[in-house]
Structure formats: structure tokens, C-alpha cells
């Protein structure tokens, strides 16, 4: 038995942001910014920094964990 028998190829679309963990993190970061106006780029940067500072380790793990990637890959392979 060769090691290739244990590999299941999952072909991904060329552009699949839902399979990229950073895209889910950006979604979480953008929610608090929705419908807000900023007087300057610096004000926007400061607000983004506040949002980053409020993120917990668990929140980051929940959107970027390996389990999410596996689930997304299996979902993509089934459709």
C-alpha cells in the first residue's frame, strides 16, 4: 500500500476567498466599521486598531482554525 492511497484530492476553484482564513478575519473586522464615516485616514486606522485590540485569541482561532479550512474544502468538493 502506497502513501498516495491515503490522499483525497480536493480541487479548489481558482478564486475561493471562503477557503482563505484571512478573508473570514476581515469579515469580522469589517462588521464594526459598517456605515461609519471617518474624518481622516488616521481616524480609520485608529478605529481598526481598536477592533484588533478587542479581538480575543478564541475569536481569531474560530475564524482561522484548521477545522474551518477542512470543512470548507469538503463542502467545496461536494458541490
C-alpha positions in Angstrom: 0.0 0.0 0.0 1.4 3.4 -1.0 1.0 6.7 0.8 -0.9 8.0 -2.3 -3.9 5.8 -1.4 -4.5 7.9 1.7 -4.7 11.2 -0.2 -8.0 12.6 -1.3 -7.5 15.4 -3.9 -9.8 18.3 -3.3 -9.7 20.7 -6.2 -10.3 24.3 -5.3 -11.7 27.0 -7.5 -9.0 29.5 -8.7 -10.6 32.2 -6.6 -12.0 30.9 -3.3 -11.9 33.6 -0.6 -14.2 31.5 1.6 -11.3 29.0 1.9 -8.8 31.6 2.9 -8.8 32.2 6.7 -7.8 35.8 6.5 -10.9 36.6 4.5 -13.1 35.4 7.4 -11.0 37.5 9.8 -11.5 40.6 7.5 -15.3 39.9 7.6 -15.2 40.0 11.4 -13.2 43.3 11.4 -15.4 45.0 8.8 -18.7 44.4 10.7 -18.0 47.1 13.3 -16.9 49.6 10.5 -20.2 49.2 8.6 -22.0 52.5 8.0 -19.3 54.6 9.7 -17.7 57.7 8.3 -14.2 58.8 9.3 -12.8 62.3 9.2 -9.4 61.1 8.1 -7.4 58.0 7.2 -5.7 58.3 10.6 -9.1 58.1 12.4 -9.9 54.9 10.4 -6.6 53.4 11.3 -7.2 54.1 15.0 -10.6 52.5 14.8 -9.2 49.4 13.1 -6.5 49.2 15.8 -9.2 49.3 18.5 -11.1 46.5 16.8 -7.9 44.4 16.5 -7.1 45.1 20.2 -10.6 43.8 21.2 -10.2 40.5 19.3 -9.7 37.5 21.6 -7.5 34.6 20.8 -10.6 32.4 20.6 -12.2 34.7 18.1 -9.2 34.6 15.8 -9.0 30.8 16.2 -12.7 30.4 15.4 -12.3 32.1 12.0 -8.9 30.8 11.0 -8.7 27.3 12.5 -7.8 24.2 10.5 -11.2 22.7 11.1 -12.8 25.5 9.2 -10.5 25.0 6.3 -11.2 21.3 6.3 -15.0 21.9 6.4 -14.8 24.4 3.6 -12.7 22.1 1.4 -15.1 19.2 2.0 -18.0 21.4 1.2 -16.4 22.7 -2.0 -15.5 19.2 -3.1 -19.1 18.1 -2.6 -20.6 20.8 -4.9 
